[in-house]
Amino acid sequence: MEITPGPLSIRQLAKTRAPDPETMATARKFEEMFLAQTVDEMLKSVDTGSFGGGHAEETWRSFLARAFAEQISDQGSTGIAQSVARAIGAYGDGGTENAS
């Protein structure tokens, strides 16, 4: 059995040039949004005990999740933004380096 890589294989993504600042900013926004949703879902699963819960907690949980997501994204430890930026760059180049 032979597996043929798709149009945006890792090899092609590795050849793309460094992302421009606008692309990187877009990728960082995506990373923050993704992490905020992930952290929010994680916070929903935490037992609040007898002193937690209620409408106010539900309202403010998304703000807490967003703050956590911004901190995680600022550390640059997930690699999500870098991967997204490379993928965006590959689409802009057609998956190959510019010949010029």
N, C-alpha and C positions, 0 to 999 in steps of 0.2 A: 504494500500500500504506500502510495506516495502522497505527501501533503504539500500542496502548492500554496505559498504565501499569498495572502490577499493583496489588494492594491496598495495598502499602507502597512507593509511589513515593518518589523523592528529595524531591519537593515536599512530600509529607505528612510525611516524616521531618524536614524542615527546620522544620516548624511545631511540633514537639513541644517541650515545655518542657525546661528543664535537668534532667539526670538527678539523682535523689536520691542521697545518699551510698551507700546499700545497693546500688543498681543500678550505680553507678560501681565499687564494690568488686568486684562480680560480674564486670563487664566487664573489669576489670584482671586478675582471676584467669584469665579466659578468654584474654586477651592473653598473659599469661605462659606459660600452658600451650601455646598455639599456637606462640609463639616458641621455647619449649624444645624442642618436637618438631621444629621447622624447623631450629634450630641443631644438634640431635642428628643429624639426617639429613645436614647439611652436614659435621659433624665426621667422620661415617663415611666420607666421600669423600676425606678428607685422607690423603695418603700419610704413614705414620709413619716410614718409613725403616728402617734396620737396628736401631735402638735402641728402636723402639716396638712396639706390638702386645701381644698377650697378653690373658689373662683379666682381669687387674687393670685394664688400660686400658679395656677394654669396660665394666667395672663402674663406674668412676669417671667415664666420659664423660658419663653422664646428669646427674651432679651439676654438672659443668662447664657443660654446656648450660643447665641451670636457672639457674646463676649468671649466665651471659651474658644469658639471657632476662630476668632480673630487672633487670639493668643497662639493657638496651635499653628495657624497659617503663618504668622509672623516668624515663628521659629524655623519654618522651611523644612521641617523634618519629615513631612509626609511624601513629598515628591509629586503630589497631585498637580500642582500648578505647572511644574516643569514638564510633566508628561502631556498635559493639555496644550501647553504652549508649543511643544514640538509637533503635536498632532495638527494644530491650527497652521503652523508653518509648513507642514508637509502638504496640506491641502492647498495652500497658497502657491507652492512651488510645483504642484502636480506630483509630489513625492520624490523629486530629484533635485539635485543642486542646479543652480543657474549656470548655464554654459558660458555666459558672457564674462 
